[in-house]
Amino acid sequence: MTAGRVALVSGAGRGIGAATARILGAGGYHVVVNYLNREDAAKEVVAAIETAGGSAEPFQADVRDGAAVAAMTAHIRDTRGRLDALVCNANTAHPPFAQLDELSWETFSAKVNSELAGVFFLTQRALELMRPRKSGRIVYVSSIDADAAAGSVAQSAAKAALNTFSRHVAGHAGRSGISVNTISPGAVRTDASATVNTPELRQYLRERSVLERMLEPEDLGRVIAAFAGGSLVAATGQVITVDGGMDVLAQQISLVGERTTLD
Ligand SMILES: NC(=O)c1ccc[n+]([C@@H]2O[C@H](COP(=O)([O-])OP(=O)(O)OC[C@H]3O[C@@H](n4cnc5c(N)ncnc54)[C@H](OP(=O)(O)O)[C@@H]3O)[C@@H](O)[C@H]2O)c1
């Protein structure tokens, strides 16, 4: 029974956050659909949730801005009196896919700082609402880039820091009945991945992932919503890879030398 429960999803106007918001809305949560600039997109997500019989509202706030985040959670406290689930998903300062030699310190530090500022402010303010009720779920959206030696070094460093941050929060908040987990997506078809969504990438994923395709936002939304909305309280402090099976095939290919299948 989830009547009255409230979820805040950062960066929920588009992509993975939008899919997560729709799934939580269908599960009976009142969803606060946070966005930065694209009010139109956030309103579309709210309308879709309401059309399906759910409840949601858009809320503009730059998650890198502590005062803006505080205003958003104060609004939730004043209007709803509770926060059951926080999903930190906003794609802050998405960096170019550049190697170290090609990056300026400004670009690198903007990504690392904005990723951490967003989760820092959201987590602090969310815990103020969750702790008194001794209940809550926090899910961070990281990336398999956290462990990668390729792609964007700024994204890798930011997401690796996020993974460690999330484990600290899990230890810190666990005794208050709050579970904290991190989902690490592989390649997901969103606006953010449009520039790398090439025929070459799709061919690579056909050969190198169990699902043989790029992931859809809903693939991630279902996993995130399961941790944000479910009763998976015994799983906390975990970083869970959701990459359509790239990881497992990479192991198979490196051990056996080729992809093996049953058919
Ligand atoms: N797509 C992938 O392949 C992939 C892979 C691994 C990890 N991820 C991670 O998954 C998460 C979502 O990515 P996505 O691909 O779904 O992104 P996306 O389609 O680019 O959507 C980004 C969302 O974040 C919001 N946002 C950006 N900066 C914000 C800020 N400062 N404050 C509040 N909201 C902000 C945007 O708001 P507006 O609509 O207002 O601009 C938008 O709703 C990110 O953390 C990303 O690193 C994605």
Ligand as a Chemical Component Dictionary entry (heavy atoms), coordinates in Angstrom:
data_LIG
# 
_chem_comp.id                   LIG 
_chem_comp.type                 NON-POLYMER 
_chem_comp.pdbx_formal_charge   0 
_chem_comp.three_letter_code    LIG 
# 
loop_
_chem_comp_atom.comp_id 
_chem_comp_atom.atom_id 
_chem_comp_atom.alt_atom_id 
_chem_comp_atom.type_symbol 
_chem_comp_atom.charge 
_chem_comp_atom.model_Cartn_x 
_chem_comp_atom.model_Cartn_y 
_chem_comp_atom.model_Cartn_z 
_chem_comp_atom.pdbx_ordinal 
LIG N1  N1  N 0  22.107 7.973  -21.020 1  
LIG C1  C1  C 0  23.094 7.146  -20.703 2  
LIG O1  O1  O 0  23.597 6.364  -21.559 3  
LIG C2  C2  C 0  23.637 7.110  -19.296 4  
LIG C3  C3  C 0  24.621 6.153  -19.003 5  
LIG C4  C4  C 0  25.133 6.103  -17.716 6  
LIG C5  C5  C 0  24.669 6.960  -16.745 7  
LIG N2  N2  N 1  23.709 7.887  -17.050 8  
LIG C6  C6  C 0  23.258 8.764  -15.955 9  
LIG O2  O2  O 0  21.844 8.730  -15.890 10 
LIG C7  C7  C 0  21.366 10.000 -15.396 11 
LIG C8  C8  C 0  20.282 10.529 -16.325 12 
LIG O3  O3  O 0  20.857 10.658 -17.608 13 
LIG P1  P1  P 0  19.939 10.837 -18.918 14 
LIG O4  O4  O 0  20.718 10.243 -20.026 15 
LIG O5  O5  O -1 18.561 10.364 -18.649 16 
LIG O6  O6  O 0  19.961 12.423 -19.061 17 
LIG P2  P2  P 0  19.108 13.431 -20.010 18 
LIG O7  O7  O 0  18.216 12.667 -20.928 19 
LIG O8  O8  O 0  20.115 14.365 -20.576 20 
LIG O9  O9  O 0  18.170 14.195 -18.949 21 
LIG C9  C9  C 0  18.791 14.954 -17.980 22 
LIG C10 C10 C 0  17.792 15.481 -16.977 23 
LIG O10 O10 O 0  18.560 16.105 -15.920 24 
LIG C11 C11 C 0  18.057 17.424 -15.733 25 
LIG N3  N3  N 0  19.121 18.286 -15.194 26 
LIG C12 C12 C 0  20.319 18.568 -15.757 27 
LIG N4  N4  N 0  21.024 19.389 -14.941 28 
LIG C13 C13 C 0  20.240 19.629 -13.850 29 
LIG C14 C14 C 0  20.384 20.400 -12.684 30 
LIG N5  N5  N 0  21.503 21.094 -12.446 31 
LIG N6  N6  N 0  19.364 20.437 -11.790 32 
LIG C15 C15 C 0  18.219 19.732 -12.001 33 
LIG N7  N7  N 0  18.026 18.962 -13.103 34 
LIG C16 C16 C 0  19.017 18.923 -14.018 35 
LIG C17 C17 C 0  17.518 17.854 -17.088 36 
LIG O11 O11 O 0  16.590 18.925 -16.931 37 
LIG P3  P3  P 0  16.040 19.765 -18.226 38 
LIG O12 O12 O 0  15.167 18.809 -18.973 39 
LIG O13 O13 O 0  15.306 20.892 -17.613 40 
LIG O14 O14 O 0  17.254 20.162 -18.999 41 
LIG C18 C18 C 0  16.873 16.546 -17.563 42 
LIG O15 O15 O 0  15.581 16.390 -16.997 43 
LIG C19 C19 C 0  22.590 10.903 -15.273 44 
LIG O16 O16 O 0  23.033 10.931 -13.941 45 
LIG C20 C20 C 0  23.618 10.228 -16.168 46 
LIG O17 O17 O 0  24.959 10.488 -15.805 47 
LIG C21 C21 C 0  23.177 7.979  -18.307 48 
# 
loop_
_chem_comp_bond.comp_id 
_chem_comp_bond.atom_id_1 
_chem_comp_bond.atom_id_2 
_chem_comp_bond.value_order 
_chem_comp_bond.pdbx_ordinal 
LIG N1  C1  SING 1  
LIG C1  O1  DOUB 2  
LIG C1  C2  SING 3  
LIG C2  C3  SING 4  
LIG C2  C21 DOUB 5  
LIG C3  C4  DOUB 6  
LIG C4  C5  SING 7  
LIG C5  N2  DOUB 8  
LIG N2  C6  SING 9  
LIG N2  C21 SING 10 
LIG C6  O2  SING 11 
LIG C6  C20 SING 12 
LIG O2  C7  SING 13 
LIG C7  C8  SING 14 
LIG C7  C19 SING 15 
LIG C8  O3  SING 16 
LIG O3  P1  SING 17 
LIG P1  O4  DOUB 18 
LIG P1  O5  SING 19 
LIG P1  O6  SING 20 
LIG O6  P2  SING 21 
LIG P2  O7  DOUB 22 
LIG P2  O8  SING 23 
LIG P2  O9  SING 24 
LIG O9  C9  SING 25 
LIG C9  C10 SING 26 
LIG C10 O10 SING 27 
LIG C10 C18 SING 28 
LIG O10 C11 SING 29 
LIG C11 N3  SING 30 
LIG C11 C17 SING 31 
LIG N3  C12 SING 32 
LIG N3  C16 SING 33 
LIG C12 N4  DOUB 34 
LIG N4  C13 SING 35 
LIG C13 C14 SING 36 
LIG C13 C16 DOUB 37 
LIG C14 N5  SING 38 
LIG C14 N6  DOUB 39 
LIG N6  C15 SING 40 
LIG C15 N7  DOUB 41 
LIG N7  C16 SING 42 
LIG C17 O11 SING 43 
LIG C17 C18 SING 44 
LIG O11 P3  SING 45 
LIG P3  O12 DOUB 46 
LIG P3  O13 SING 47 
LIG P3  O14 SING 48 
LIG C18 O15 SING 49 
LIG C19 O16 SING 50 
LIG C19 C20 SING 51 
LIG C20 O17 SING 52 
# 
